[in-house]
Amino acid sequence: MSSFGGRDVLSIRDFSPADIQLVLRTARKMVPIAIGEKRSRSLEGKILSTLFYEPSTRTRLSFESAMARLGGRALGFSSAEGTSVQKGETLADTIRMVEAYSDAIVLRHPHEGAARLAAEFTEKPVINAGDGAGQHPTQTLLDLYTIWDEKGSFEGQNVTLVGDLKYGRTVHSLAYALVELGTHLTFVSPPTLEMPPEILEQVKEKGLSFRAAHRLEEVIRDTDVLYVTRIQKERFPDPQEYEKVAGSYRVDMEVLRDAKRGLIIMHPLPRVTEIAPEVDRTKHAVYFKQAFNAVPVRMALLDLILGEGA
């Protein structure tokens, strides 16, 4: 029985470094199945419910693909419209109902803490696929897999997180995990969108070095991994605050002139204007590979949680 059998995936902070390494190693074994070279029936007869109260393309489709590649099935909704949520059904009641139809539940919700709340109402495993500006642990795991797969290790890598560090849930989860794995962190953001103090405290507690800057040009030559995020209009309480910072950063060939040869550029996607299209053709760009990595990583998680060895 693995330590993953039947467990919830609510926050990356619930994962030890050993847990993370197990997911990454399992994901690497899943790659031939994810690309269709090999077949697996390890989750045959299992059903995954995907409850997406917020729109998503990559997360929902990659979970469904992961389940199908392992011989299981997925059912659910991609927005609350047309469901009983529109009639006022509570999250608790929806979870209790769906529990009867499936073996595990993937939940994306606009309210921070929704996944942890949902887990209180079911014995089935709940996987958090993003809750407001809170956590997105499976995105973090696929980001970590991408760094590990491209760079071979975490220790000593200088990872620069750029963009909206205040509201961006991907960078919050990723920063916590990278600190545990021994990387150096650099934070680049507009002054109004800096990394929350509690995350900076965590970095300090681990005794790791970090630096903060407002200009990407200041730090690019020391960066091994550049993690770019969209400044997300939908997370801003005040539209005027968004307009002030929209388009603050753009990674283009000019910016990359001083970059290390081995620099990799990542992005959780969708991108808008923050990475110029010509960057796609460089050896630095790994963001589409990163999007593919969602499938083997989510396959690994589902297999560890629901599979025969679980």
HELIX and SHEET records of a PDB file:
HELIX    1   1 ILE A   12  ASP A   14  5                                   3    
HELIX    2   2 PRO A   17  ALA A   34  1                                  18    
HELIX    3   3 ARG A   58  ARG A   69  1                                  12    
HELIX    4   4 SER A   84  LYS A   87  5                                   4    
HELIX    5   5 LEU A   91  GLU A   99  1                                   9    
HELIX    6   6 ALA A  114  GLU A  120  1                                   7    
HELIX    7   7 PRO A  137  LYS A  151  1                                  15    
HELIX    8   8 ARG A  169  GLU A  180  1                                  12    
HELIX    9   9 PRO A  191  LEU A  193  5                                   3    
HELIX   10  10 PRO A  197  GLU A  205  1                                   9    
HELIX   11  11 LEU A  216  GLU A  218  5                                   3    
HELIX   12  12 ILE A  220  ASP A  222  5                                   3    
HELIX   13  13 LYS A  233  ARG A  235  5                                   3    
HELIX   14  14 PRO A  239  VAL A  245  1                                   7    
HELIX   15  15 VAL A  255  ASP A  258  5                                   4    
HELIX   16  16 PRO A  277  ARG A  281  5                                   5    
HELIX   17  17 TYR A  287  LEU A  306  1                                  20    
SHEET    1   A 4 ARG A  73  PHE A  77  0                                        
SHEET    2   A 4 ILE A  47  PHE A  52  1                                        
SHEET    3   A 4 ALA A 104  HIS A 109  1                                        
SHEET    4   A 4 VAL A 126  ASP A 131  1                                        
SHEET    1   B 5 PHE A 210  ALA A 213  0                                        
SHEET    2   B 5 HIS A 184  VAL A 188  1                                        
SHEET    3   B 5 ASN A 158  VAL A 162  1                                        
SHEET    4   B 5 VAL A 225  VAL A 228  1                                        
SHEET    5   B 5 ILE A 264  MET A 266  1                                        
END                                                                             
